[in-house]
């Protein structure tokens, strides 16, 4: 292996933004004060097939007589304790002359170094074998590096600037990310927070760049094992989306933005960063239009985090506490409302037609109403519980909880409609975000729930506290159908079997048991359903229906649907290793499906309000 000059494809005209404040230009050189505070990381990937990343951390002027070094327990934007330190081997610490210093491990992720005021050098390596947008992975073809799981920080001193030096890489590999590179082979971060917020993709990706109003936008597409994606088409599709966001928000808040897209063996979504996003999609998922639409939805969602969650950040998360769970009551706003704007902007960009937008909204509303836990606790509580109920839920949580993405998105639609209705089209959800950017985002101030309510009230021209009290802090059912009717949208409510052209299909859709399966085991039982009344339990392994063997949950559902409402059927199952039999009575499916469509009979003033919503989705 030979040391290579680092080619950072995204270094042109770059900016380096903190997680909250507006981006600041990357320094051509550090000031004398910054140099004294600098933390230097030397990164070596000399044998990528070993999957180890070797790191040397140097602090020339540590504070005091001792320093604590730590690795984050989690990565901002993903609310799960991941214990990255389990992958760390070391550290071995010396002073700058090479004399060993004692290392005391304080807890699972923190080490105390007693240096007596001397400079320190910590040498360690990190095992990187977990592909994903929140973790790091190295193999012989590429590397995805998430700094949160790689770089130790000085506890209490995350404001120190940092430099990354890549000492050795495999031939032809280049490094891609949002960190600026003022000199070849050196990446700079204004603070540890910025470093953590800057994922890197190493290898031989395809890079496309374009200008959007003075901002350099890049798509870095990495497919180490090949992909059926048309990368040029992805760029063509992304350009109008980026432009629509810039138009809606009055320009982009950064001079450079990077879409890092990894086409891999599976998809696990994306993670937002202040000047970039790291996305992972299945490499062969682009065989139809749906694959490209999924990619655009993901990119649109992550791109709006440029504003929401990165520059508009919950004041409770300023600064981040990397050592433990960091709680926020605003995830419904940061994620749910981002999903709302994501869908609106795709209409403005011409990716989604107004009719498609309404159809998809109807599908979302139908699915939402079938969630028994949708109004069990307020959205604010759902946000706090994300650490245990969103990322690692127990099987029973479906009856007591709902994703803050799903309900937050629909609450965002309802708030947008309410703002438009009260202001007669002058206010909107995007207008709320523009207000918050002007009052908080560009000034680097964290936001609170009160700030959101105040911005909403200003947009509506009326007090909006009651809306938030009922639907965000409370558990009232969201008022979407009634609002849509006032907006000139027809709301059609059907039974699941209505509209079926096949009498057989209609008959089968009438039958309902309330069972959801994972493989051939019952995953959940709907409250009050025939399955619950018959005594079926989550975890039961169904092996026969009406004396006919079933080999999967899908087959069990098919056999149950052979019976009409009112008919009893015997189910054989294994429960804890013993054979059980239960008799359940099929019921008529009580669930409803919703279809939303443009009303042809709406009054002129209502049409104007509705068409303004559907045509631009921003005003």
N, C-alpha and C positions, 0 to 999 in steps of 0.2 A: 504494500500500500504506500501511496505517496501523499504528502500534504498537498491539498488543492487550494487555490484561491477560491473563496466562496462567491458563488454567483447568486445573488439574491434578486430574483426576477422582479420583485415588487418595489425596488428601491428608488424608482424614478419619481422625483417630486414628492417624497413621502412626508407623512406627518405622524407624530407619535402622541396619541391622546391618552390621558388618564381615564380611569373607568367612569368618572363622573363629569369632569370638566371638559370644556371644548378643547379640541386637539391643539397641541402646540408644535411648532416646527421642530424637527429633529436638529439638535445642535451640531454645527459643523465641528465643534470640539467642546469638550467639557470645560467648565470654568475651573479655576483653582480650587474652589470650595467643593465642587462636584467630584473632582479627582480625588480629594481626600476621603470622600465618602464612598467612592466607587467600589462595587462588588464585581469581581471578574470571575467568569465561568469559562473554563476551557473544556470543550466537548470533543470527545474522540469516539468514532465508530469505526474502528480499524478492522473488526471482524463481525460484520452484521449478521452472519449466520449463527453467531453465538448468542445473539439477542441481548447483549449487554451494551449499555451506554455508559462510557467512562467519563467522569466529570471531576475536575479540579476547581474548587472554589477558593478564591484568594481575597482576603480583606486586609489591606495594608494598615488601616487605622481603625481597629475596632474601638468601641467605646468602653470605658471602665476597665476593670481588671479581669472580667470574665464575660463571656458571650454565650447565649443559648442559640443553637442552630436547630431549626425544625423543618419538617416537610408538611405541607398542607394535608389535612384529613379529607378534604373535599375540593371540588372544583366549582367556582361560582357559575350559576346557571343550571346546575344539576344538584338537586337537594338530597344527597345521599352521602353518608360517611363512607368513603372508599378505602380509607387507611392505606394511602399510597406508600407509606413507610415499609409495608410488608415486602415491597420489591427492592428495598435499598440494602446494599451490602457495604458495611462501613458505618461511619467514616473513620479514616485514619487522619489525625491532625498533627501538624508540626508548626513551628514558627517559620518565619521566612528564611531562616538560616538552615532549616531542615532538622531542627532539634524537636524530638517528639514531645507532644503535650498530652496530659491526661484527658481522657474523654469519659464523662459520666453520663450515663443514659438516665434521663429523668422520667420519661414515660415512653409510650409506644412510638412517638414521633419526634421527640425532643432530646438533644444532646447538649450538655454543658461543657464549655471549654474554659479552663482557667489559664489565661494567657499573660496575665500581669501587664496588660497594655501593649504587648507586642503584636505585630501583624501575624495573621494565621493563614494556613493553607490546609484545606480539608479535601482529602482524596476519597472518592467513593465511586461505586457503580450502581446502576439501576437496571433491573431485569425488565425488559420491555417486550411482552408477548401477548398483549391484550388489545386487539384491533378495536377501534371505536372512536367516537368524537369526544370522549371524556378521558381517554386513557392514551397510553403510548404503546407503539408496536414497531419492532425493527425486524426485518428479514433481509434476504440477499437481494431483493429487488427495490425496496423502498423503506422509508421510515416515516411514521407519523408521531410527532413529538408534542405532547401537551405539557407545558412547563410546570403546571401545578404538581405533577407527579414526578418531576425530575430534579428541580432546583431547590436546594435548601435556602432558607432565609434567616436573617438575623431577627430574632424575636424582639418586637418593639421598635424595629428600625426598617420597616418595609418602604420608607420614603427614600432610601438610598438608591441612587442610579445604578444600573447594571449594564455589563457588556458580556456578550457571548462571543467566544472565539472557537471556530471549528478547526481543529488541528489536523484531522485526517478524515477523509471520506472515501468511499469506493470511487473508482474512476467513472467520470461522466455524471456523477450525482451533483445536483444543484439543490439549493435550499430556498424555500418559498414561504413567505408569510408577510405579515404587515409591519414587522419591526424594520426601521430604517437601517441602512448600511452606508454610513458616511465614508468608510474606507473599506477596501476589499477584505473580506474575511471576518469582518467585525459587525455585529448587530448590537444596537443600542436600545435600551429601555429606560425611560425617565424614572422608573421606580419598580419595585418588585411587583406591585399591582399591575403595572403595564406589562411586565414580563409574563406573568401568569395569564394575562388576557391575550396572549399572542401565540397561537398554535403554529407549528411549522410542519411542512411536508417536504421530505427529502427524497430525491430520486430523479427520474427523467420524465416529468409530466409534460403535457401539452399546455401551453400558456397562450391565452388570447387577451388582448387589452383594448380598451376603448375609452374615450373621454365623455364625461357627462357633466357639462357645465363647469369645466375646470377641475373636476375630480377624475383621477385615473382609476378606472374600474378594471379588475382583472378576474378572469376565470382560470384557475389552475386545476386542470383535470388530470387526475392520476388513476391509471388503470393497470396496475402491475401485471395482472393476469389476463388483460384484454377485456373488452366491453363491446356491446352492440350499440352503444350510444353514438349519435352523430353530434360531435362536439360543436361543429360550426352551427348546427341548428340550435343547440343549447344557448350559444352566444346570441344568435338572432332572437330567440325567445326572451332572453334575459334583458336585452337592451330596452325594449319598451316598458318593461316592469320597473327597471331602475329609473327610467325617465319619468314614469308616472309617480313614483315616490318623490322624486325631486320636485316635480311640479306641485304635488299636494302639500309638501312640507316646506316649500319656499327655498329649495336648494339642499345640498347634502352637507352634513356637518363635519366632513373630513376631506382631506385632499387626496386620499387614496383609500380604496376599499378592495378587499380580496375575497373572492369566493374560492375556498379550497374544497374541491369536490373529489372525494375518493370513491371510485367504483370498485366495490369489493365483493366478497362472496355473499354478503347479506347487508341489509339496511338497518341502521339504528338511528336515523334522523339527523339532526344537526345541533350545534351548540353555538350560541351567539357570542360575539366579541366586539369590542369597541370599534375596530377598524377591519374586521374580517369575520368570516364564519367558517367552521369546519363541518362539512356535510358528508354523510356516508350513505350511498345507495347501492342496491344490488346491481352488480355489473351487467347483468343481462335483463334488466327490467325495462329496457327501452325498445321493446319489440312492438309496441303499439302506442297510440296517442295517450293512453292512460299513464304510461310510464313517464312521458315528457310532462304531463300535467302534474304528476306527483312531484317531479323535480322542481317545477316552477312554484308550486305551493310551498314546498320546503324553503326554497331560496327566498321567496317573498316574505315568509314568516321571519326567517333569520335576518333578512335585510332590514326589516322595520325595527329590529332590536338596536339598530344604529341609534335610534332615538329612545324607544321604550325599553327600559331595564339597563341600558348602558349609560346614556346621558341623562335619562330620567330614572334615577335609582332610588329605591326605598331608603329613606334617611336611616332606618334601622340597620341597613347593611353598609353604612358608611362610618368607619372603614370596615372591610371584611374581617371577620374573625376566622382565620384559616384553621384554627386548632380544634373546632367543634362545630356542632350545628349552629347555624346563624339564621334566626327566625325572621320571617316576614309575613305580614298580614295582607300583602298587596300582590300576591302571585296571580290572583284573578285578573288584576290590572296588567301586570307585566306580561303574562302569557295569554290569558283569555282575550283581552282587548287587542293584543297583537294579532291573534288569529282573526278577529273581526276585521281589522284594517287590512290584513293579508288578503282576505276574500274581496274586500271592496276595491283594492288597488288592482286586482286581476281583472275586474270589470272595466276600470278606467283604462287599463293597458290594452284592452281588447282581447285578452286571453279567455275570459268568460263572458258570455252574453248575458244581458239582464234576465232573460228567461231561464238560462242555466243557473244563474245566481239564485233565483227564487226556487227552482227545483231542488237545488242542493240545500237551501235553507229549510225547505219542507222536510227533506230527508233527515237533516240534523235535528229538527224539532221533534219529529216522530221518534227517533232513537232516544232523545233526551227524556221524553215523557215515559218511556219504558224503563227508566232507571229508578228503582224504588228508593234509592238513597239521595235523590236529587235535592230534596228539601229537608233533609234530616238535620243538618247543621248549616250555619251561615257560610258564605264563601270566604269570609275572613278566617274562620276556623279551619276550613279546608286548606287554606294556604299554610297555616302554621303546622298542620298535620302532614304536610307533603313529605316530610322526612321519613315517615313510617307508613302512611296510607296511600301515597302515590307511587313511590319507588319500590316499596316492599310491602304491599298490602297483605293482610290475612284474607283467606277465602271468604270470610263473612263481611268484609268491608263494602261489598257491592250494595248491601242493603242499608248502609249507614253513611255512605260517602259518595262523592262524585268528583270526577276530575275537574280541577279549577280551570283547565284548558277548555273543556266542553261547556260547562255552565258559564264560565267567564266569557267565552265567545258569545253565547246567546244573550248574556246580560249586557255585553257590549253592543250587540245589535239593538236591544231594547233601549239602551241609553241613547244611542245614535238617533233612533226614531223619536224618542221623547224630546231630545234637543231640537230636532227639526220641526216637530209638531208645535212645540211651545214657542219657537222663534219664527215660525212660518218660513222655514227654509234658510234662515240666516245662520243658524248654529249647527254644529255637527260634532261627531266624535273626533274627526281629524282636526277640526278647529280647536277642540279641547287640548289636543297634543301640541298644537302650535302655541297656544297660550302657555302651557307648562314649559315648553322649551324656552320661550322668551323670559319667563319669570324665574325659572330654576335651572334648566338644562345648560344654557350658555354661560351661566354664572357658577356652575359646578355645585349647586345646592341640591341636597337630597330632598325627596318629596315625601309628603305624608298623605294620609287619607283626607285630611281637611283641605289640603291643597287641591286634590282632585275634585272634591265637592265644590270648592270655590271656583275652579275653572269651569266646571259644568254649569254652575249657576250663571256665570258670566256669559257663557255661550247661549244658554236658554233665555237669558233676560228674565229669569225667575228663580226663586229658591228651589234647589234640587235636593235638599237634605232628605226629604221624605222618600224620594226614589232610592237613595242609598240606604236609608234606614230599613226599608221594606225588603229590598232585593239583594243587597250586598251584606249588610250587617244582620239582616233578618232572613226568614225562610218563606216569605210569601211566594206563591207561584209566579213566575215571570209572565208579563202581560202581552207577549208577542202577538198572538192572533188578533186581539182587540186593536193593538197599535197598527198592525198591517191593514186591517179593515179601514181605519181612519186615513191610511196613506193611499187608498185606492187600489188595494191588492185583495183579490178574491181568496178566501180561505175555504178550502173544500176538505171536509172531514169524512173519511170513509172507514168502513170495516176492512180488515186486511184482505178479505176475499172479494170485495166489490170491485168490479171492473175486470175481473178475470174472464177471458174469453172461453176458457175450458171449464165446463161444469165439474169435471173431476178435480181440477186444480182448485176451483173455488170451494168444493166440498172439503178437500183436505186442509185448506187454509183456515176453515172454521174450527178445526180441532186444536185444542190447547191443553198443555199439561203443566207448564211453568218450569220445565226442566231445561237447564243448559249443561252441555257436556264438554269435557276435555277428554279426548280419546273415547274410551268406553266407560269412564267414571263420571259421576254427576259432579259438576263444578259448583252449581248453585241451584237453589229452589226458590222460586218467587213466592213472596209472602201471600198467603191466602189462596194459593193455586191448588189444583187437584193433586199435584205431587206432594205438597205439604200436608194436605188433609189426609193423604194415604200413608203418611209417615215416612216418606222417602227422605234421605239425608245426603248432603254433600259428602262425597267420598264413596258412596255406594257404587259398586261395579255392576252394571246391568249386563246380564248374560242371556236373557231371554224375554220376549214379549209375546204374550198369548201362546205360550208353549213353543215358540219358534226361536231358535238360537240367534243371537245378535253378536256381531264381532266388533262393533264400533258404536260410538254415540250417534253418528249419523244414521246408521242402520236402525238403531233403536227408535230414533225419531220417526223414521219412515214407517216402521211397524206400528207405532202409536198413532200416527196420522191415518192409518187404515181404518180407524174406528171413528165413529161420528159422535158429536156431543150427546151426552147422556148415557153412553155405552160404557160399561165397566170392562176393565182388562187387567189380567194378572201379569205382574212383572216379577221375574226371578232375578235375584241379585246376590252378590257376595258382599257381606259387611263384616269387616274385621276377620276375614277368612272363613266365615260360616255362611251357609246358604240361607237366604231369607226369601219369603214371598210376600208381596203386597198387592192389594187390589186398588186401583185408582179409577175414578170416573172421569171420562173425558168431558171437558167443558168447552163452551163456545168462546173463542178468543175475544176477550174484552178490550183488547188494545185497539187503538185507532191510528190510521195513517193520515198525514196532513199533506195537502198539495197547495202550494201558493202560486198564483198567477196574476198577471196584470188584468185589472177589471176594465172591460170596455165601456162601462157605463159611469165611470167616476166623473164627478163634476170638474169643470175646467180648472178651478183653483187647486183641487186635490191632485189632478193630473200633473199640474205644474210642480207641485211639491214632490210627488212620486217620481216623476221623470228626472227631476234634479238629483234625487237619491240614486236612482238606477243608472242614470247616464254617466254621472261622474263619481258617485259614491264618496265624494269628498267635501261637498258644500251643503 
